[in-house]
């Protein structure tokens, strides 16, 4: 959404410069901002009674119904409520989805279902095949899981339900900045898992970017209700990032990893991640980029330093 807005604004500025109507464009932008503020005020003030009724209904839904029903309610009503209530809807939906995770996981392991899933999908789940499944009960189960806001992934040879944050991105226009950025971070992670089958499943550059983005969130939104969750993600990222494994042929840290480290130091020098990365690079260089007892001890120290600096010790 943010990228689309930036592209739109660039288009406005370029067109304005070409036509000589910059002042008109600026006035129009100001008017649009005022309209948006007025619309939000109308939601908060004039529709207060209606919003209270909607949220009362919502609270009943999240207490009684499955994720699919909650998601349908959010889809129909989120545009009718304030930014604050929209955020509550998304947080409530997420809580219900987490609460049902074990139930759906157990359902995928009941009786002969694992064998049926392997017969239908092989090693990778393909949601496009669900509609053609002849076993009606299995088809209904998978449909309920998918439409409830999950995805189904293959991990270590079996199929598991997992949160799917990408569908929530369509709601970001109704949400506060911290909730928008939270959904973006989570969608990035769950669209392409950082770790799969106990191994890093993305490039070192991508791991570095995710580490930096989570740190930025922690620094920018100190009072966010999702700070703890993002903090846990940062811990997972920085632990892997600062504890690389040597190439088994050279017994050295790979060039890919070293280059990713140098890029972070150069481009994000004001971050805690860049600070500990710079120290770690110096230690690796001193040891000819070969992990040993000293580099391991320093990795642990720098990991703890990053957590302490970002006030994440309680997240461990």
PECORUR-V358916 format. One record per backbone hydrogen bond with DSSP energy under -1.0 kcal/mol. CO is the residue of the C=O (numbers start at 1). NH is the residue of the N-H. If there is no record, write none. Layout:
BEGIN
co=<CO | CO>
nh=<NH | NH>
END
This chain:
BEGIN
co=<1 | 2 | 3 | 4 | 5 | 6 | 7 | 8 | 9 | 10 | 11 | 12 | 13 | 14 | 15 | 16 | 16 | 21 | 22 | 23 | 24 | 25 | 26 | 27 | 28 | 29 | 30 | 31 | 32 | 33 | 34 | 35 | 36 | 37 | 38 | 39 | 40 | 41 | 42 | 45 | 47 | 48 | 49 | 50 | 51 | 52 | 53 | 54 | 55 | 56 | 57 | 58 | 60 | 61 | 66 | 67 | 68 | 69 | 70 | 71 | 72 | 73 | 74 | 77 | 82 | 83 | 84 | 85 | 86 | 87 | 88 | 89 | 90 | 91 | 92 | 93 | 94 | 95 | 96 | 100 | 101 | 102 | 103 | 104 | 106 | 110 | 112 | 113 | 114 | 115 | 116 | 117 | 118 | 121 | 126 | 127 | 130 | 135 | 136 | 137 | 138 | 139 | 140 | 141 | 142 | 143 | 145 | 146 | 149 | 151 | 153 | 155 | 158 | 160 | 162 | 165 | 166 | 168 | 169 | 171 | 172 | 176 | 177 | 178 | 179 | 180 | 181 | 182 | 183 | 184 | 185 | 186 | 187 | 188 | 194 | 196 | 199 | 203 | 204 | 205 | 206 | 207 | 208 | 209 | 210 | 211 | 212 | 213 | 214 | 215 | 216 | 217 | 221 | 224 | 226 | 227 | 228 | 229 | 230 | 231 | 232 | 233 | 234 | 235 | 236 | 237 | 238 | 247 | 252 | 254 | 255 | 256 | 257 | 258 | 259 | 260 | 261 | 262 | 263 | 264 | 268 | 271 | 272 | 273 | 274 | 275 | 276 | 277 | 278 | 279 | 280 | 281 | 282 | 283 | 284 | 285 | 287 | 289 | 292 | 293 | 294 | 295 | 296 | 297 | 298 | 299 | 300 | 301 | 302 | 303 | 304 | 305 | 306 | 307 | 308 | 312 | 313>
nh=<5 | 6 | 7 | 8 | 9 | 10 | 11 | 12 | 13 | 14 | 15 | 16 | 17 | 18 | 19 | 20 | 21 | 25 | 26 | 27 | 28 | 29 | 30 | 31 | 32 | 33 | 34 | 35 | 36 | 37 | 38 | 39 | 40 | 41 | 42 | 43 | 44 | 45 | 47 | 48 | 51 | 52 | 53 | 54 | 55 | 56 | 57 | 58 | 59 | 60 | 61 | 62 | 64 | 65 | 70 | 71 | 72 | 73 | 74 | 75 | 76 | 77 | 78 | 80 | 86 | 87 | 88 | 89 | 90 | 91 | 92 | 93 | 94 | 95 | 96 | 97 | 98 | 99 | 100 | 104 | 105 | 106 | 107 | 108 | 109 | 113 | 116 | 117 | 118 | 119 | 120 | 121 | 122 | 124 | 129 | 130 | 133 | 139 | 140 | 141 | 142 | 143 | 144 | 145 | 146 | 147 | 150 | 149 | 164 | 162 | 160 | 158 | 155 | 153 | 151 | 168 | 169 | 171 | 172 | 174 | 175 | 180 | 181 | 182 | 183 | 184 | 185 | 186 | 187 | 188 | 189 | 190 | 191 | 192 | 201 | 199 | 196 | 207 | 208 | 209 | 210 | 211 | 212 | 213 | 214 | 215 | 216 | 217 | 218 | 219 | 220 | 221 | 224 | 227 | 230 | 231 | 232 | 233 | 234 | 235 | 236 | 237 | 238 | 239 | 240 | 241 | 242 | 251 | 247 | 258 | 259 | 260 | 261 | 262 | 263 | 264 | 265 | 266 | 267 | 268 | 271 | 275 | 276 | 277 | 278 | 279 | 280 | 281 | 282 | 283 | 284 | 285 | 286 | 287 | 289 | 288 | 290 | 253 | 296 | 297 | 298 | 299 | 300 | 301 | 302 | 303 | 304 | 305 | 306 | 307 | 308 | 309 | 310 | 312 | 311 | 315 | 316>
END
